[in-house]
Structures are given as C-alpha cells and as structure tokens.
Amino acid sequence: MQKHWDPENQYSHGDLKFYSHWFLGVNYCQPTIGTLVIVTLRPGLENFSGLQEEEFRELLQVMKEAECMLGSHSALRPNRYNYLQMGNVLHTLHFHLIPRYDKPRKFLEKTWKDPTYGHAPRKLSECKVGSELVRAIRDELKQYLRE
C-alpha cells in the first residue's frame, strides 16, 4: 500500500500493519526502544479534531493492539506509554507511541535505558536510528501483533 507521507517508500523497513484508516510502524526515532508511529491513511488530515468517528474508534483499537504487542514481549513490557502528536515536521496526523521503562531492558542483545523515565522523553530529533535496527525491532515485535 502506498503511504502518502512517504511517496518514495524510504521508510518501509518498520512497517507493521495497515488498518482501514491507520498505519502502524516502528519509528525511525527511538528515544526508548520500541517506539512506534501511528499515521492516518487519510491524505490532508492534519488535526486530531478532524477525525471522523470511525477513524477515532479504529485509532483506539490500533493503540490497544500496539500496547498489547509491546507488553507481550518478555524483554520489553513497558511501565507506561506516552503518546506525542505534534505535526511539526510531518504535516499529516500521526502519533509517536513512546514506551517508558523504569529499569533497563535487554533487547536484541543490548541493554537499553530510559534516562528520562518519569519526565518528558528525549527529543525525537536526537534519537534517529538506521533501517537495520528498525527492521530488527519490527521483526521482533511483529510476532506479538494481532493479525
């Protein structure tokens, strides 16, 4: 499926699931391990207040499934879930789901810390990662996502 926010398909390594109205993927910014992005499939929609009732209902389903997926992975099991919706760079309604961890997590043979737990997450612009890590996170998480 073509992503209107990514016409050149540069960011396909993290694709997890397409819904009727939403896309769920691994974020290329990882302020904490397992950070996801949820993007509207409706071109031109920029504001949360512009959601139609059906889109809103499905958004809740996407959020629940994403939280369940992260919480089901034995190495992750976040303590909290933070959602950011800003639209400063990408002018399409989207949400960053940032899992929060009170203790370090061992994931993909590395120890990951959440140095700002209990406070605002690190800046997304400072947490960019490469497609190899995005693909590895996707492959680990996808098995826990409901089809």
DSSP file (Angstrom, degrees, kcal/mol; ACC not computed):
  #  RESIDUE AA STRUCTURE BP1 BP2  ACC     N-H-->O    O-->H-N    N-H-->O    O-->H-N    TCO  KAPPA ALPHA  PHI   PSI    X-CA   Y-CA   Z-CA
    1    1 A M              0   0    0      0, 0.0     2,-0.3     0, 0.0     0, 0.0   0.000 360.0 360.0 360.0 136.4    0.0    0.0    0.0
    2    2 A Q        -     0   0    0      1,-0.0     2,-0.7     2,-0.0     3,-0.0  -0.563 360.0-143.9 -75.5 132.2    1.3    3.5   -0.9
    3    3 A K    >   -     0   0    0      3,-0.4     3,-1.9    -2,-0.3     6,-0.3  -0.879   0.8-153.8 -99.2 115.5    1.9    5.8    2.1
    4    4 A H  T 3  S+     0   0    0     -2,-0.7    -1,-0.1     1,-0.3    37,-0.1   0.744  96.5  53.4 -62.5 -23.4    1.0    9.4    1.1
    5    5 A W  T 3  S+     0   0    0      1,-0.2    -1,-0.3     2,-0.1    86,-0.1   0.532 116.2  39.5 -86.5  -7.2    3.5   10.7    3.7
    6    6 A D    X   +     0   0    0     -3,-1.9     3,-2.1     1,-0.1    -3,-0.4  -0.514  66.3 164.9-139.3  66.0    6.3    8.6    2.2
    7    7 A P  T 3  S+     0   0    0      0, 0.0    -1,-0.1     0, 0.0    -3,-0.1   0.750  79.6  49.1 -62.4 -24.9    5.9    8.7   -1.6
    8    8 A E  T 3  S-     0   0    0     -5,-0.0    -2,-0.0     0, 0.0     0, 0.0   0.364 107.1-126.4 -95.5   5.8    9.4    7.4   -2.3
    9    9 A N    X   +     0   0    0     -3,-2.1     3,-0.5    -6,-0.3    -3,-0.0   0.868  60.1 145.1  54.2  42.7    8.9    4.5    0.1
   10   10 A Q  T 3   +     0   0    0      1,-0.2     3,-0.3     2,-0.1     2,-0.1   0.720  65.7  50.9 -78.9 -22.1   12.1    5.3    2.0
   11   11 A Y  T 3   +     0   0    0      1,-0.2     3,-0.3    -5,-0.1    -1,-0.2  -0.344  69.5 113.7-116.8  51.0   10.6    4.3    5.4
   12   12 A S    X   +     0   0    0     -3,-0.5     3,-1.5     1,-0.2    -1,-0.2   0.558  51.1  87.6 -96.9  -9.1    9.3    0.8    4.7
   13   13 A H  T 3  S+     0   0    0     -3,-0.3    -1,-0.2     1,-0.3   125,-0.1   0.749  92.6  45.2 -64.4 -23.4   11.7   -1.2    7.0
   14   14 A G  T 3  S+     0   0    0     -3,-0.3    12,-2.2    12,-0.2    -1,-0.3   0.318  75.9 140.1-104.2   8.7    9.5   -0.7   10.0
   15   15 A D  E <   +A   25   0A   0     -3,-1.5    10,-0.2    10,-0.2     3,-0.1  -0.319  14.1 162.2 -58.7 124.4    6.0   -1.5    8.5
   16   16 A L  E     -     0   0A   0      8,-2.2     2,-0.3     1,-0.3     9,-0.2   0.786  57.7 -15.0-107.7 -51.1    4.0   -3.5   11.0
   17   17 A K  E     -A   24   0A   0      7,-2.1     7,-2.8     2,-0.0     2,-0.5  -0.971  44.4-144.6-162.1 139.6    0.3   -3.3    9.9
   18   18 A F  E     -A   23   0A   0     -2,-0.3     5,-0.2     5,-0.2     2,-0.2  -0.922  23.3-173.3-102.7 131.4   -2.1   -1.3    7.7
   19   19 A Y        -     0   0    0      3,-3.5     5,-0.0    -2,-0.5    39,-0.0  -0.430  44.6 -89.6-105.7-174.4   -5.6   -0.9    9.1
   20   20 A S  S    S+     0   0    0     -2,-0.2    35,-0.1     1,-0.2     3,-0.0   0.892 123.4   8.5 -64.9 -39.2   -8.6    0.7    7.3
   21   21 A H  S    S+     0   0    0     33,-0.1    20,-2.5    34,-0.1    21,-0.4   0.456 126.0  51.2-121.1  -5.6   -7.7    4.2    8.5
   22   22 A W  E     - B   0  40A   0     18,-0.3    -3,-3.5    19,-0.1     2,-0.4  -0.910  56.7-145.1-139.4 159.0   -4.3    3.9   10.1
   23   23 A F  E     -AB  18  39A   0     16,-2.1    16,-2.1    -2,-0.3     2,-0.4  -0.973  13.3-159.9-121.6 139.2   -0.8    2.6    9.7
   24   24 A L  E     +AB  17  38A   0     -7,-2.8    -8,-2.2    -2,-0.4    -7,-2.1  -0.984  25.0 150.2-120.8 129.3    1.4    1.2   12.5
   25   25 A G  E     -AB  15  37A   0     12,-2.4    12,-2.9    -2,-0.4     2,-0.4  -0.965  50.1 -88.7-150.8 166.5    5.1    1.1   12.2
   26   26 A V  E     - B   0  36A   0    -12,-2.2    10,-0.3    -2,-0.3   -12,-0.2  -0.651  50.9-120.0 -76.7 132.2    8.4    1.1   14.0
   27   27 A N        -     0   0    0      8,-2.3     7,-0.1    -2,-0.4     8,-0.1  -0.475   1.9-139.9 -76.3 143.0    9.6    4.7   14.4
   28   28 A Y  S    S+     0   0    0     -2,-0.2   101,-2.8   100,-0.1     2,-0.5   0.460  94.9  69.1 -79.3  -1.8   13.0    5.7   12.9
   29   29 A C  B     -E  128   0B   0     99,-0.3    99,-0.3     6,-0.1     3,-0.2  -0.987  67.0-174.9-114.0 124.8   13.4    7.8   16.0
   30   30 A Q        +     0   0    0     97,-3.1     3,-0.1    -2,-0.5    68,-0.0  -0.664  20.0 161.6-124.0  75.2   13.9    5.6   19.1
   31   31 A P  S    S+     0   0    0      0, 0.0     2,-0.3     0, 0.0    -1,-0.2   0.842  88.7  12.4 -62.1 -29.9   14.0    7.8   22.3
   32   32 A T  S >  S-     0   0    0     -3,-0.2     3,-1.3    82,-0.1    82,-0.1  -0.972 105.8 -87.1-137.5 153.8   13.3    4.5   24.0
   33   33 A I  T 3  S+     0   0    0     -2,-0.3    -3,-0.0     1,-0.2    79,-0.0  -0.350 112.2  28.1 -64.8 132.3   13.4    1.0   22.5
   34   34 A G  T 3  S+     0   0    0      1,-0.3    -1,-0.2    -7,-0.1     2,-0.1   0.555  76.4 164.0  96.0  10.0   10.2    0.0   20.8
   35   35 A T    <   -     0   0    0     -3,-1.3    -8,-2.3    -8,-0.1    -1,-0.3  -0.420  17.8-167.3 -64.5 132.8    9.0    3.5   19.9
   36   36 A L  E     -BC  26  97A   0     61,-2.4    61,-2.1   -10,-0.3     2,-0.4  -0.681  15.4-139.7-117.7 168.2    6.2    3.2   17.3
   37   37 A V  E     -BC  25  96A   0    -12,-2.9   -12,-2.4    59,-0.2     2,-0.5  -0.997   6.2-163.2-131.3 138.8    4.4    5.6   14.9
   38   38 A I  E     -BC  24  95A   0     57,-2.5    57,-2.7    -2,-0.4     2,-0.4  -0.989  17.0-175.1-120.7 121.1    0.7    5.6   14.1
   39   39 A V  E     -BC  23  94A   0    -16,-2.1   -16,-2.1    -2,-0.5    55,-0.2  -0.941  25.6-116.7-124.9 138.3   -0.2    7.6   10.9
   40   40 A T  E     -B   22   0A   0     53,-2.4   -18,-0.3    -2,-0.4   -19,-0.0  -0.404  11.2-149.0 -66.3 146.3   -3.6    8.4    9.4
   41   41 A L  S    S+     0   0    0    -20,-2.5   -19,-0.1    -2,-0.1    -1,-0.1   0.414  72.9  98.3 -93.4  -0.4   -4.2    6.9    5.9
   42   42 A R  S >  S-     0   0    0    -21,-0.4     3,-1.6    51,-0.1    51,-0.2  -0.791  75.2-134.5 -91.9 109.4   -6.4    9.9    5.0
   43   43 A P  T 3  S+     0   0    0      0, 0.0     3,-0.1     0, 0.0    -2,-0.1  -0.310  87.0  24.5 -59.1 141.4   -4.3   12.5    3.0
   44   44 A G  T 3  S+     0   0    0      1,-0.3     2,-0.7    47,-0.2    48,-0.0   0.264  84.3 127.3  89.7 -12.3   -4.8   16.0    4.1
   45   45 A L    <   +     0   0    0     -3,-1.6    48,-3.1     1,-0.2    -1,-0.3  -0.702  18.3 151.9 -82.3 117.5   -5.8   15.2    7.7
   46   46 A E        +     0   0    0     -2,-0.7     2,-0.4    46,-0.3    48,-0.2   0.662  48.6  66.1-115.6 -26.6   -3.6   17.2   10.0
   47   47 A N    >   -     0   0    0      1,-0.1     3,-1.9    46,-0.1     4,-0.2  -0.825  67.4-138.3-112.3 140.4   -5.6   17.9   13.1
   48   48 A F  G >  S+     0   0    0     -2,-0.4     3,-1.7     1,-0.3    -1,-0.1   0.851 105.8  62.2 -55.7 -37.4   -6.9   15.5   15.8
   49   49 A S  G 3  S+     0   0    0      1,-0.3    -1,-0.3    -3,-0.0     0, 0.0   0.623  93.0  66.0 -68.2 -11.6  -10.1   17.4   15.8
   50   50 A G  G <  S+     0   0    0     -3,-1.9    -1,-0.3     2,-0.0    -2,-0.2   0.443  74.7 119.9 -88.7   0.0  -10.7   16.5   12.2
   51   51 A L    <   -     0   0    0     -3,-1.7     2,-0.2    -4,-0.2    -3,-0.0  -0.369  60.1-133.3 -65.9 141.2  -11.1   12.8   12.9
   52   52 A Q     >  -     0   0    0      1,-0.1     4,-2.5    -2,-0.1     3,-0.3  -0.579  28.8-105.5 -86.6 159.7  -14.3   11.1   11.9
   53   53 A E  H  > S+     0   0    0      1,-0.2     4,-2.5     2,-0.2     5,-0.2   0.879 120.5  50.4 -56.0 -42.9  -16.0    8.8   14.5
   54   54 A E  H  > S+     0   0    0      1,-0.2     4,-2.1     2,-0.2    -1,-0.2   0.883 110.8  49.6 -64.1 -39.2  -15.0    5.7   12.6
   55   55 A E  H  > S+     0   0    0     -3,-0.3     4,-2.2     2,-0.2    -2,-0.2   0.898 110.9  50.1 -65.9 -40.6  -11.3    6.8   12.4
   56   56 A F  H  X S+     0   0    0     -4,-2.5     4,-1.9     2,-0.2    -2,-0.2   0.925 109.5  50.3 -64.9 -44.8  -11.3    7.6   16.1
   57   57 A R  H  X S+     0   0    0     -4,-2.5     4,-1.5     1,-0.2    -1,-0.2   0.916 112.8  46.6 -59.8 -43.1  -12.7    4.2   17.1
   58   58 A E  H  X S+     0   0    0     -4,-2.1     4,-2.7     1,-0.2    -1,-0.2   0.869 105.9  59.3 -69.0 -34.5  -10.1    2.5   15.0
   59   59 A L  H  X S+     0   0    0     -4,-2.2     4,-2.6     1,-0.2    -1,-0.2   0.909 104.2  51.1 -58.3 -42.1   -7.3    4.6   16.4
   60   60 A L  H  X S+     0   0    0     -4,-1.9     4,-2.4     1,-0.2    -1,-0.2   0.900 110.0  50.0 -61.5 -40.3   -8.3    3.3   19.9
   61   61 A Q  H  X S+     0   0    0     -4,-1.5     4,-2.6     2,-0.2    -2,-0.2   0.922 110.4  49.4 -63.1 -44.7   -8.0   -0.2   18.5
   62   62 A V  H  X S+     0   0    0     -4,-2.7     4,-2.6     1,-0.2    -2,-0.2   0.926 111.6  49.1 -60.7 -45.5   -4.6    0.5   17.0
   63   63 A M  H  X S+     0   0    0     -4,-2.6     4,-2.6     1,-0.2     5,-0.2   0.918 111.8  48.5 -61.3 -44.1   -3.3    2.0   20.3
   64   64 A K  H  X S+     0   0    0     -4,-2.4     4,-2.5     1,-0.2    -2,-0.2   0.925 113.1  47.3 -62.5 -44.6   -4.6   -1.0   22.3
   65   65 A E  H  X S+     0   0    0     -4,-2.6     4,-2.5     2,-0.2    -2,-0.2   0.890 112.4  49.8 -65.1 -39.0   -3.0   -3.5   19.8
   66   66 A A  H  X S+     0   0    0     -4,-2.6     4,-2.4     2,-0.2     5,-0.2   0.928 112.7  46.4 -65.7 -44.6    0.3   -1.6   19.9
   67   67 A E  H  X S+     0   0    0     -4,-2.6     4,-2.6     1,-0.2    -2,-0.2   0.901 113.2  49.9 -63.8 -40.5    0.4   -1.5   23.7
   68   68 A C  H  X S+     0   0    0     -4,-2.5     4,-1.6    -5,-0.2    -2,-0.2   0.906 109.8  51.6 -63.9 -42.1   -0.5   -5.2   23.8
   69   69 A M  H  X S+     0   0    0     -4,-2.5     4,-0.8     2,-0.2     3,-0.3   0.945 114.2  42.1 -60.2 -49.9    2.2   -6.0   21.4
   70   70 A L  H >< S+     0   0    0     -4,-2.4     7,-1.4     1,-0.2     3,-0.6   0.902 115.4  50.2 -64.6 -41.2    4.9   -4.2   23.4
   71   71 A G  H 3< S+     0   0    0     -4,-2.6    -1,-0.2     1,-0.2    -2,-0.2   0.719 105.6  57.4 -71.3 -21.2    3.6   -5.5   26.7
   72   72 A S  H 3< S+     0   0    0     -4,-1.6     2,-0.6    -3,-0.3    -1,-0.2   0.686  82.1  94.0 -83.0 -19.5    3.6   -9.1   25.4
   73   73 A H  S XX S-     0   0    0     -4,-0.8     3,-1.7    -3,-0.6     4,-0.8  -0.650  72.0-146.1 -78.5 118.9    7.3   -9.1   24.5
   74   74 A S  T 34 S+     0   0    0     -2,-0.6    -1,-0.2     1,-0.3    -4,-0.0   0.751  95.5  53.3 -60.2 -26.2    9.0  -10.5   27.6
   75   75 A A  T 34 S+     0   0    0     30,-0.1    -1,-0.3    -3,-0.0    31,-0.2   0.667 119.2  31.4 -82.6 -15.5   12.1   -8.3   27.1
   76   76 A L  T <4  +     0   0    0     -3,-1.7    -5,-0.2    -6,-0.2    -2,-0.2   0.829  58.5 155.2-106.0 -77.7   10.1   -5.1   26.9
   77   77 A R     <  -     0   0    0     -7,-1.4    -6,-0.2    -4,-0.8    -7,-0.0   0.940  43.0-141.4  42.8  70.4    6.9   -4.9   29.0
   78   78 A P        -     0   0    0      0, 0.0    23,-0.2     0, 0.0     3,-0.1  -0.140  11.6-142.5 -58.5 153.3    6.9   -1.1   29.3
   79   79 A N  S    S+     0   0    0     21,-2.6     2,-0.3     1,-0.2    22,-0.2   0.752  83.4   6.7 -83.6 -28.4    5.7    0.5   32.6
   80   80 A R  E     -D  100   0A   0     20,-1.4    20,-2.8     2,-0.0     2,-0.4  -0.951  63.7-136.5-148.2 163.8    4.0    3.4   30.8
   81   81 A Y  E     -D   99   0A   0     -2,-0.3     2,-0.4    18,-0.2    16,-0.0  -0.990  16.8-165.4-127.5 122.7    3.0    4.5   27.3
   82   82 A N  E     -D   98   0A   0     16,-2.6    16,-3.5    -2,-0.4     2,-0.5  -0.882   4.4-158.8-105.2 139.3    3.5    8.1   26.2
   83   83 A Y  E     -D   97   0A   0     -2,-0.4     2,-0.4    14,-0.2    14,-0.2  -0.974   5.5-169.6-118.4 130.1    1.8    9.5   23.1
   84   84 A L  E     +D   96   0A   0     12,-2.2    12,-2.8    -2,-0.5     2,-0.4  -0.970   7.7 178.8-117.3 134.0    3.1   12.6   21.2
   85   85 A Q        +     0   0    0     -2,-0.4    10,-0.1    10,-0.2   -37,-0.1  -0.914  26.6 134.6-133.2 106.1    1.1   14.3   18.5
   86   86 A M        -     0   0    0     -2,-0.4    -1,-0.1     8,-0.3     9,-0.1   0.763  36.5-160.4-120.9 -54.5    2.9   17.3   17.1
   87   87 A G        +     0   0    0      7,-0.1     6,-0.0     5,-0.1     8,-0.0   0.716  45.9 131.8  76.5  20.7    2.9   17.5   13.3
   88   88 A N  S    S+     0   0    0      1,-0.1     3,-0.1     3,-0.1    -1,-0.0   0.855  84.2  17.1 -74.6 -34.4    5.8   20.0   13.2
   89   89 A V  S    S+     0   0    0      1,-0.3     2,-0.7     3,-0.1    -1,-0.1   0.843 129.1  45.9-102.2 -51.9    7.8   18.1   10.6
   90   90 A L  S    S-     0   0    0      2,-0.1     2,-1.5     1,-0.1    -1,-0.3  -0.861  72.2-154.7 -97.9 112.4    5.3   15.7    9.0
   91   91 A H        +     0   0    0     -2,-0.7     2,-0.3    -3,-0.1   -47,-0.2  -0.304  65.2  94.0 -88.2  53.4    2.1   17.6    8.3
   92   92 A T  S    S-     0   0    0     -2,-1.5   -46,-0.3   -46,-0.1     2,-0.1  -0.989  91.4 -94.5-138.1 138.0   -0.1   14.5    8.5
   93   93 A L        +     0   0    0    -48,-3.1   -53,-2.4    -2,-0.3     2,-0.3  -0.347  64.9 146.8 -58.2 122.6   -1.9   13.5   11.6
   94   94 A H  E     -C   39   0A   0    -55,-0.2     2,-0.4   -48,-0.2    -8,-0.3  -0.983  35.2-142.9-154.9 160.0    0.3   10.9   13.4
   95   95 A F  E     -C   38   0A   0    -57,-2.7   -57,-2.5    -2,-0.3     2,-0.6  -0.974   8.7-143.0-129.2 139.6    1.2    9.8   16.9
   96   96 A H  E     -CD  37  84A   0    -12,-2.8   -12,-2.2    -2,-0.4     2,-0.8  -0.919  14.7-155.4 -99.1 120.5    4.5    8.7   18.4
   97   97 A L  E     -CD  36  83A   0    -61,-2.1   -61,-2.4    -2,-0.6   -14,-0.2  -0.877  13.1-171.7 -97.1 113.0    4.0    5.9   20.9
   98   98 A I  E     - D   0  82A   0    -16,-3.5   -16,-2.6    -2,-0.8     2,-0.2  -0.902  12.6-146.6-111.0 108.4    6.9    6.0   23.3
   99   99 A P  E     - D   0  81A   0      0, 0.0     2,-0.4     0, 0.0   -18,-0.2  -0.494  15.1-145.6 -72.0 143.4    7.2    3.1   25.7
  100  100 A R  E     - D   0  80A   0    -20,-2.8   -21,-2.6    -2,-0.2   -20,-1.4  -0.913  11.2-163.9-117.7 140.6    8.6    4.1   29.1
  101  101 A Y        -     0   0    0     -2,-0.4    13,-0.2   -23,-0.2    16,-0.2  -0.975  18.4-162.8-128.6 127.9   10.8    1.9   31.2
  102  102 A D  S    S+     0   0    0     -2,-0.4    -1,-0.1     2,-0.1    15,-0.0   0.672  85.7  29.5 -81.1 -16.2   11.7    2.3   34.9
  103  103 A K  S    S-     0   0    0      9,-0.0     9,-0.1    10,-0.0    -1,-0.1  -0.953 100.1 -83.8-137.3 156.5   14.6   -0.1   34.6
  104  104 A P        -     0   0    0      0, 0.0     2,-0.4     0, 0.0     9,-0.2  -0.217  42.3-146.1 -57.8 150.9   17.0   -1.1   31.7
  105  105 A R  E     -F  112   0C   0      7,-2.6     7,-3.4    -4,-0.1     2,-0.6  -0.961   7.4-137.3-122.1 139.4   15.8   -3.7   29.3
  106  106 A K  E     +F  111   0C   0     -2,-0.4     2,-0.3     5,-0.2     5,-0.2  -0.871  40.8 154.1 -94.2 119.1   17.8   -6.3   27.4
  107  107 A F  E >   +F  110   0C   0      3,-2.7     3,-0.8    -2,-0.6    -2,-0.1  -0.985  61.1   2.7-150.3 132.1   16.6   -6.4   23.8
  108  108 A L  T 3  S-     0   0    0     -2,-0.3    -1,-0.1     1,-0.2     3,-0.1   0.899 129.3 -58.6  55.2  43.7   18.3   -7.5   20.6
  109  109 A E  T 3  S+     0   0    0      1,-0.2     2,-0.3    -3,-0.0    -1,-0.2   0.749 119.9  96.1  61.7  28.2   21.5   -8.4   22.6
  110  110 A K  E <  S-F  107   0C   0     -3,-0.8    -3,-2.7    -5,-0.0     2,-0.6  -0.984  74.6-119.1-143.1 151.7   21.9   -4.9   24.0
  111  111 A T  E     -F  106   0C   0     -2,-0.3     2,-0.4    -5,-0.2    -5,-0.2  -0.842  30.0-162.9 -94.2 126.1   20.9   -3.1   27.2
  112  112 A W  E     -F  105   0C   0     -7,-3.4    -7,-2.6    -2,-0.6     2,-0.3  -0.910   3.1-163.3-112.6 133.4   18.5   -0.2   26.6
  113  113 A K        -     0   0    0     -2,-0.4   -80,-0.1    -9,-0.2     3,-0.1  -0.819  19.7-146.4-114.7 154.9   17.9    2.5   29.2
  114  114 A D    >   -     0   0    0     -2,-0.3     3,-1.8   -13,-0.2   -82,-0.1  -0.814  21.2-178.7-115.5  85.5   15.2    5.2   29.5
  115  115 A P  T 3  S+     0   0    0      0, 0.0    -1,-0.1     0, 0.0   -83,-0.1   0.649  78.5  46.4 -66.8 -14.9   17.3    8.0   31.1
  116  116 A T  T >  S+     0   0    0      3,-0.1     3,-2.3    -3,-0.1   -16,-0.0   0.143  75.7 152.0-112.8  20.6   14.3   10.4   31.4
  117  117 A Y  T <  S+     0   0    0     -3,-1.8     3,-0.1     1,-0.3   -15,-0.0  -0.237  70.5  27.1 -53.0 135.9   11.8    8.0   32.9
  118  118 A G  T 3  S+     0   0    0      1,-0.4    -1,-0.3     0, 0.0     2,-0.2   0.365 121.4  62.3  89.5  -4.1    9.3    9.9   35.0
  119  119 A H  S <  S-     0   0    0     -3,-2.3    -1,-0.4     1,-0.1    -3,-0.1  -0.732 104.8 -53.4-135.8-176.3    9.8   13.0   32.9
  120  120 A A        -     0   0    0     -2,-0.2    -1,-0.1    -3,-0.1     3,-0.1  -0.333  66.1-105.8 -61.3 144.8    9.3   14.1   29.2
  121  121 A P        -     0   0    0      0, 0.0     3,-0.1     0, 0.0    -1,-0.1  -0.215  43.6 -83.0 -68.4 164.7   11.0   11.7   26.8
  122  122 A R        -     0   0    0    -91,-0.2     2,-0.1     1,-0.1     5,-0.1  -0.220  61.6 -80.6 -60.9 157.6   14.2   12.6   24.9
  123  123 A K    >   -     0   0    0      1,-0.1     3,-1.2    -3,-0.1     4,-0.2  -0.391  32.5-138.4 -63.2 133.9   13.8   14.8   21.8
  124  124 A L  G >  S+     0   0    0      1,-0.3     3,-1.9     2,-0.2   -94,-0.2   0.869 101.5  62.4 -60.7 -37.0   12.9   12.7   18.8
  125  125 A S  G 3  S+     0   0    0      1,-0.3     3,-0.3     2,-0.1    -1,-0.3   0.680 103.1  50.9 -66.1 -16.0   15.3   14.6   16.5
  126  126 A E  G <  S+     0   0    0     -3,-1.2    -1,-0.3     1,-0.2    -2,-0.2   0.352 103.2  60.8 -98.8   4.8   18.2   13.4   18.7
  127  127 A C    <   +     0   0    0     -3,-1.9   -97,-3.1    -4,-0.2    -1,-0.2   0.019  64.7 147.3-125.5  27.2   17.2    9.7   18.6
  128  128 A K  B     -E   29   0B   0     -3,-0.3     2,-0.3   -99,-0.3   -99,-0.3  -0.400  23.8-171.6 -69.6 141.9   17.3    8.7   14.9
  129  129 A V        -     0   0    0   -101,-2.8     2,-0.1    -2,-0.1    -2,-0.0  -0.848  22.9 -98.2-128.9 165.6   18.4    5.1   14.1
  130  130 A G     >  -     0   0    0     -2,-0.3     4,-1.9     1,-0.1     3,-0.3  -0.295  33.5-105.7 -83.4 167.9   19.2    3.3   10.9
  131  131 A S  H  > S+     0   0    0      1,-0.2     4,-2.6     2,-0.2     5,-0.2   0.773 115.1  63.3 -65.0 -27.4   17.0    1.0    8.9
  132  132 A E  H  > S+     0   0    0      2,-0.2     4,-2.1     1,-0.2    -1,-0.2   0.936 107.3  41.6 -63.9 -45.8   18.8   -2.1   10.1
  133  133 A L  H  > S+     0   0    0     -3,-0.3     4,-2.7     2,-0.2     5,-0.2   0.909 113.7  53.4 -67.5 -41.6   17.7   -1.5   13.7
  134  134 A V  H  X S+     0   0    0     -4,-1.9     4,-2.5     1,-0.2    -2,-0.2   0.925 110.5  47.4 -58.4 -44.8   14.2   -0.5   12.6
  135  135 A R  H  X S+     0   0    0     -4,-2.6     4,-2.7     2,-0.2    -1,-0.2   0.904 111.3  50.8 -63.5 -42.5   13.9   -3.8   10.7
  136  136 A A  H  X S+     0   0    0     -4,-2.1     4,-1.9     2,-0.2    -2,-0.2   0.905 111.3  47.5 -64.0 -41.9   15.2   -5.8   13.7
  137  137 A I  H  X S+     0   0    0     -4,-2.7     4,-2.6     2,-0.2     5,-0.3   0.939 112.3  50.6 -62.9 -46.8   12.7   -4.2   16.0
  138  138 A R  H  X S+     0   0    0     -4,-2.5     4,-2.8    -5,-0.2    -2,-0.2   0.933 109.9  49.6 -55.5 -48.6    9.9   -4.8   13.5
  139  139 A D  H  X S+     0   0    0     -4,-2.7     4,-0.6     1,-0.2    -1,-0.2   0.868 113.3  46.5 -63.0 -36.9   10.9   -8.5   13.2
  140  140 A E  H  < S+     0   0    0     -4,-1.9     3,-0.3    -5,-0.2    -1,-0.2   0.903 119.3  39.1 -69.6 -41.7   10.9   -9.0   17.0
  141  141 A L  H >< S+     0   0    0     -4,-2.6     3,-2.6     1,-0.2     4,-0.3   0.832  98.2  74.0 -80.9 -32.8    7.6   -7.2   17.6
  142  142 A K  H >< S+     0   0    0     -4,-2.8     3,-1.7     1,-0.3    -1,-0.2   0.806  87.4  63.3 -56.4 -33.1    5.5   -8.4   14.6
  143  143 A Q  T 3< S+     0   0    0     -4,-0.6    -1,-0.3     1,-0.3    -2,-0.1   0.690 103.6  49.8 -65.9 -16.5    5.1  -11.9   16.1
  144  144 A Y  T <  S+     0   0    0     -3,-2.6     2,-0.4    -4,-0.1    -1,-0.3   0.363  89.4 101.6-101.2   3.5    3.2  -10.3   19.0
  145  145 A L  S <  S-     0   0    0     -3,-1.7     2,-0.2    -4,-0.3   -79,-0.1  -0.758  76.4-120.0 -94.4 131.7    0.8   -8.2   16.8
  146  146 A R              0   0    0     -2,-0.4    -2,-0.1   -81,-0.1   -77,-0.0  -0.487 360.0 360.0 -68.1 133.0   -2.7   -9.5   16.3
  147  147 A E              0   0    0     -2,-0.2    -1,-0.1  -130,-0.0    -2,-0.0   0.473 360.0 360.0 -74.1 360.0   -3.4  -10.1   12.6
